[in-house]
Amino acid sequence: MCIEYDPQREAEAAMKQAAESEGAARQRLIQLALVWHRLARERRGQETD
């Protein structure tokens, strides 16, 4: 079973959740969004190679 993730969409969703959160939960969601964003950027780089 293969599940496709859209890193850009996941990053945006994590940032929306972070905007609605506070404290440690907000910080974790921001870090998660940054990881998804990096994955999206790497994926775009691989597609252009």
Backbone as a ProteinNet text record, in pm:
[ID]
protein_1_A
[PRIMARY]
MCIEYDPQREAEAAMKQAAESEGAARQRLIQLALVWHRLARERRGQETD
[TERTIARY]
83.9	0	88.6	68.8	148.6	58.2	95.8	19.3	105.4	52.4	123.9	91.5	195.6	179	221.9	153.2	192.9	259	392.9	462.1	419.7	394.4	353.4	218.9	125.2	-6.6	4.9	90.8	110.1	173.7	268	331.5	228.8	145	41.5	-57.2	-95.3	-189.1	-127.4	-0.3	66.9	76.7	101.6	109.5	-26.9	-132.8	-267	-297.8	-260.4	-282.5	-197.9	-74.7	12.7	-45.2	-104.8	-163.6	-277.7	-341.5	-453.5	-410.9	-282.5	-232.7	-152.3	-112.5	-31.1	77.7	179.2	283	361.9	387.5	470.5	407.5	276.1	209.1	233.4	228.2	252.1	394.1	490.1	629.9	651.9	593.1	606	545.3	430.9	366.3	446.7	509.5	594.9	714.5	774.8	887.4	844.2	727.4	674.2	652.1	596.3	573.3	705.1	809.2	939.3	995.6	977.1	1023.8	948.2	815.8	736.7	780	808.5	850.4	983.4	1076.9	1205.2	1185.2	1097.9	1069.6	1009.3	919.8	858.6	964.5	1055.3	1160.8	1253.7	1288.2	1373.5	1302.9	1174.5	1097.8	1095.4	1075.1	1075.7	1212.3	1319.2	1454.2	1478.9	1426.1	1444.1	1366	1251.1	1168.2	1232.1	1315	1376.6	1507.2	1562.6	1688.7	1668.3
-117.8	0	124.3	207.9	329.1	451	535.6	658	776.1	855.8	973.6	1093.8	1162.1	1284.2	1402	1512.2	1636.7	1721.1	1726.9	1798.3	1944.5	2010.3	2150.7	2164.6	2077.8	2081.1	2049.3	1954	1918.6	2034.5	2104.5	2219.6	2328.9	2355.7	2458.2	2419.3	2293.2	2246.8	2259.5	2225.3	2236.3	2381.2	2472.8	2614.4	2668.3	2623.4	2666.1	2617.6	2493	2440.8	2516.8	2550.8	2624.7	2762	2825.8	2958.1	2952.9	2837.1	2821.6	2764.9	2734.1	2671.2	2769.4	2723.3	2805.1	2720.3	2786.6	2721.6	2614.6	2504.8	2396.6	2331.4	2319.9	2260	2345.2	2475.4	2566.3	2549.7	2542	2526.8	2395.6	2286.7	2156.7	2161.4	2226	2235	2320.5	2425.3	2507.8	2425.8	2349.2	2264.7	2160.4	2102.5	2005.5	2069.9	2189.4	2260.3	2287.3	2321.5	2346.1	2219.8	2106.6	1980	1949.2	1964.2	1940.5	2036.3	2161	2260.4	2219.7	2171.9	2125.7	2008.6	1915	1801.5	1847.5	1945.1	1997.4	2061	2135	2201.6	2098.5	1994.2	1888.8	1815.3	1790.3	1721.9	1805	1937.1	2024.8	2023.2	2018.6	2013.1	1885	1774.6	1647.2	1641.4	1707.1	1706.5	1785.1	1884.3	1966.1	1906.5	1807.6	1743.7	1651.1
0	0	0	-96	-110.3	-92.1	-1	23.5	-21	-108.7	-156.5	-67.3	-24.9	53	-31.6	-16.6	-80.3	28.1	30	136.9	149.8	37.3	44.2	114.4	80.9	144.3	294	327.5	468.5	545.9	483.3	548.6	575.9	477.2	495	604.2	609.3	711.8	850.7	863.4	993.1	1037.7	944.4	981.8	1022.9	957.7	997.6	1138.6	1168.4	1303.6	1404.5	1367.4	1457.9	1490	1390.4	1411.8	1512.4	1522.5	1615	1750.4	1765	1887.1	1970.2	2088.2	2177.9	2240.7	2289.9	2368.5	2295	2368.3	2315.4	2192.5	2190.6	2075.4	1951.4	1968	1854.6	1802.1	1892.2	1850.9	1777.2	1825.9	1758.4	1618.5	1604.6	1473.7	1376.5	1426.5	1341.2	1293.8	1384.2	1345.5	1242.8	1262.7	1168.2	1031.4	1030.9	904.4	832	907.2	845.5	781.2	846.5	789.1	660.4	662.8	541.3	430.9	467.3	368.4	304.3	386.7	332.7	237.5	275	187.3	54.9	61.1	-61.2	-149.9	-89.3	-165.8	-230	-155.1	-209.7	-323.4	-307.2	-412.2	-539.8	-525.3	-642.9	-710.5	-630.1	-684.9	-761.5	-714.6	-782.4	-912.3	-915.2	-1036.3	-1148.7	-1115.4	-1219	-1268	-1196.4	-1239.2	-1354.6
[MASK]
+++++++++++++++++++++++++++++++++++++++++++++++++

